[in-house]
């Protein structure tokens, strides 16, 4: 019998899927995988019902024109520079296949979201992780460490802001340093901004506004509109490059589910006009405070998030694999986000996109753990 190629070993079951599977097995409260407890907003559901029967056939690989136009308006870019993808994960994979290959290095910050490294390797490139610092003040970005990691083989930097799992929002000044470095060494910038509307303080700076000629911005309707299973994402490309990116994208899923594209196109201006994102930030901010307060009472050191719907915490007696079994609470181990550098002791990631009732139940079960 022939054997599978070695590349199939690069992507096994993700830790997020595994912890969700264990959560179901032990009937645990799932504060691990980042899917919201709330249903998508009514205006999005209504738009989907209206789209079915009207938008049911293929769209162009670059996306339904109405969605590209709506995204262009929302993001402040030309809609012709948008490529719609089947979720942000496909967007990142399309960019990996388009921007780097054998002999190239791709810089990414560690802790690192789990798909970045295998996608780089599947494209034939070498991922190079640059560690964030974690001290008593929380997570910090060390530009000098990033600068030292650049080599003649550096082809791209993949940055996530707001940053999963740390909740970091990079400042305009930090991003300007990144842009100067990219221009000095002439490499691409991939800015994963799927949490662009989930921030708790000053609005994040989008990297594309500082370096539009070399930045590919990845976005997600699932994160914005609490519909992670819809798998509607996008890439905002530098001017003139969307056709090439769409050409690679069409060799995968060809196009995203067209009724859902149409629904997102209709929902985006409504979300903006009705203050949906402001309400979402208010609610998630309060849920974060509920979780933070409870974790601190239990002796955890908490790094509060400035963006995303995740926070990290450290507790010397907690291990993710044991918590799900003994306490009925599923979280993500910090080791899931590390490949090359030491994992901070006792590091765990908690999702606060769950209901207040679920967060309260999880905290109570942690209080009662044996």
N, C-alpha and C positions, 0 to 999 in steps of 0.2 A: 504493500500500500504506500502511496506517496504520503509525505508529511506536510503539515502546515509550515509555511515560511516562518522564520524566527521573528518577523515583525509582529506576528500575532501575539507574542509574549509581551509586547510593549504596552498593551492596554488590556488589563484584566478587569474583573468587577471592581468598580470604584468604591472607595470607602464610604461614600455617601449612600450608594445603593445598599452596601452591606449593612450599614447602621440602620437604615430604614427597614431592611429585611429583619434584622434582629429586633427592632422596635415592634414590628408586627408579631414576631415569634413570642416575645415576652409581654405583649400588650402594654408596651411602654409609652410614655409621653415622648413624642419625637421632637426634640429641640436640636436635632442634627441637620438633616437635609433641609435646604432653604426653600421650602414651598410654603406659601401663606395658608393659614387656616380659613381666611375669609374668602368668600366667593368673589369673582370679578364684579366690577361695578355694573349696575343695571343697564347703564347706557351702552356698555360694551356687549352685554348679552343680547340686548334688543337689536343692536347693529348686526350681530351674527345671525340672528333669526331672520332679519330682513335680507341678508346677503344670500342665504341659502335659496337656491332656485333662480338666482339672478347672476351669481358669479360662481359658476361650477366647473368651468373648463380651464385649461392651462392659461397661466399668465406668461408674459415674457420672462426669461430667466432672471433679468434684472429686477423684476417685481412688477406688481400691478401699477400702472401709471398713476392711479389715484393715490396709492400709498406712497409712492416716491415723491409725489407733489406735496402730500400732507407732511411727510417727514422733512422735506426741504424747508417748508414754512416753519415747522416746529423747531428745527435745529439751526435755522438761519443759513442754510447752504442751498446750492442749486440742486433741485430734485434729480437732475440728470446725473449727478455724482453719487447717487444712492444706489446700492445693490441690496435688495431684500433677500434674506436667507432663512433657512429653516432653523431658527433659533440662533443665539449668539455662538453656541459651540460650533455650528457649521460655519459661521462667519469667521471664527478664529482659524478653523481648519483650512478654509479657502485661502485665507491670507498666508498661512504657513506654506501651502502649496504654491502660492503666487510669488512670495517674496524671498524665500531662502531654500537652499538645497545643499547637496554634498559639499563639504569643505567650509560651509558658513557657520558662524556662531551667532546665537540669539541670546541676548541678555534679558534676564527677568529677575524680579526681586523675590527673595525668599524670606518668609513663607510664601509659597507659590500655589496658585490654584491648580488643581490636579491635571487638567487637560493640557496645560501649556507645554510641559516637558514631553509627553508622548507625541503630541502633534508635531513638535519640532523634529523629533527623531524619525517619525514616519516620513517627514519631508526630506530626510537625509542630513539634517543640520545637527549641530551640537548645542544643546542648551547650556548656558552659563548662568548660574544663579548667584545673585549678589545679596548678602544678608542685610536685613533690616536689624536695627538695634532695639533691644527690649531692656529697659531699666525701670527704676522706680517712677520715672515720669511717663512711662508708656512706650509706645512704638515710635521710632525715629528713623528717618532716611539719612544715610551717610553718603553724600555726593562723592566724596573723595574715594570711597570704596568702589563706587560705580565707575568712576573715571579710570581707576587702575585696572578695571576688568576689560576695558576696551582694547581690542587688538586689531591688526590689519584684516583679520577674518570676520570682524563684527559686521553683521549684515542688517540687524534690526534690534531694537529694544521694545519689549512688550511690557507695558505698564498698566496697572489697574487702579483707577481712581474714580470714585471711592473704592477702597481696596478690601477685597475679600481674601483673607479672613480677618485682618487686623482692624478694619473700620477706619483706617487712615484716609484723610482727604489731603492730597498734596497741595501745597500752597502755590500761588502764582510764581513766587520767587523760585521755589524748587523746580517747577516745570520749566521756567526760563533757563535754569542751569542745564536741564536735560536737553532742551532745544539747542542751546549753544554747543553742547557736546556732540549732538547728532549732526549739526551743520559742519562742525570742525572735522569730523571723521566721516561724514557723508553716509549715514545709515538711516534706514526707515524707522519710523515710530508707529507702533500699534498701540492705541489707547483703548483699553477695555473699559467702557463707561456705561455698563449695563445698569449701574446703580445711580445714574446721573441725577435722578429726582429724589433720591433717598439720602438726605443730608440733614444735619442737626446743628445749624449755625450758618456761616456764610456760604453762599452758593459756590460750588466747586468751579474752578476754571477748566474749560475744555481745552485739551492740548491742541486741538486742530485750530483754535483761534490764534495760537502762538506760532504754529508752523504748518500752515495749510498745504504747503507744497510737498510735505513728506509724511503727513499723519493720516493714518487710516483709523477711523473711530468706529468702534463696535457698540451697538445698542441692542436693547431687548424690550419688546412689548410685554413679555411675560413678567419682567421685574417691575416695569412701570405700572402695569394694569392688573397685577395680581392674577395672572393667567399663565403660569409657567409651562403648563402642558400644551399650550397652543403652538409653541415653537415658531414664533414670528420674531426674527431678529433683523439686523441690518448692518451694513458697512457704509459709512460716509467716506468716500474716497477723495484723494487729491484731485483737483480738476483734470479732466481728460482721461482718467484711468479706469473709470467704472466699466467700460466695455470689455477691457481685458479681464477684469476681475469676474464679471458676469460670465465670460467665456469659460473660466475654470469652474465657476459655480454650477453651470448647466450640466457638467459631467457628473454631478452628484445627484441631488434630489430634483434637479431641473427647475422646479419652482416650489414655493411654499403653498400650503393649502389656501386656495384662492378665496373662498368665503371668509376665512379668517383674516386674510390680507385686507379684504374690503371692509370688514368690521373694524379693524384697527385704524384704517384710513378715516372712517367716519368718527371713531372715538377720540382720536388724538386732539382735535380742536375742542371737543366737548370737555375733555379732561382739563385742558388748559383754561377754558372759559369758566368752568364751574368750580375751580379751585380744588379739584380732586387731589392733586399732588400735595397741596398745603395740608389738607385734611389727613392724608396718609402719613406725612412727616410728623404731624402732631400726635397721631395715634401711636405710631411706632416709637416716637420719642418717649411717650408715657410708658409703653410696654418695656422699653429698655430700662427705664428707671425702676420699674417693678422688679425686673429680673436682677438688675445690678444690686439693688438694696437687699434682696433676698440672698444672693450669693455672698455678699459681704458679711451678712449676719452669720453665715455658715463657715466663715473663716477663709473665703477665697479672696485672692488679689484679683481685681477686675480692671481690665483696660477698656474703658468706655469707648464706644464707637462715635466718630464724627460723621460717619456715613455708612451705607449698606444697612442690612438688618441682621448683622452678626456682631457679636463681641467676643473677645477672648478673655479667659480667666485662668488662674493657676491655683491649684489646691494640692498640697503634698500627698493627700490620702485618696485622691480620686483618679481612677483609670477608666477610660471610656468603655472598654469591653466589659469591665466588671460592673460599672454603674447601670448599664442597660439590664443586666441580669439580676443584680441584688437590689437595686432601687427603682427599677422600672422607668429610667430616664435615659434616653438616647441622646448623646452628644458626639461631636467629632474629635478624635484625638489630634493633638497638635502635630504628631508625627506624619499625618496625612499630607501636610503642607511643606515637608522638608525632604530634600534629596541629597544635599551636599554638606550642610552645616548642622551643628548640634541643635537639638530641639530644646527650647527652654523647659526647665523642669516643671512638670505638672500642667503643661499647657493644654487647654481644651477650647473648642469653639462652640458657642451657643447661638442658636437662632432665636430672635425675638419677634419673628413674623407670625408667631402662633397667638392664639387667643389668650386673653388675660386669664381665663379659667385654666387653660393648659399650663401656662407659666406658673400660676399659683399651685396647681396640682404637682408639677414637677418639683417646685421648691419644698412643698410639704413632704413629698416622698424622699427627697434628699435629707431633710431633717430627721426622718425616721429610719434612715439607712442603718443596717446593723454594724 
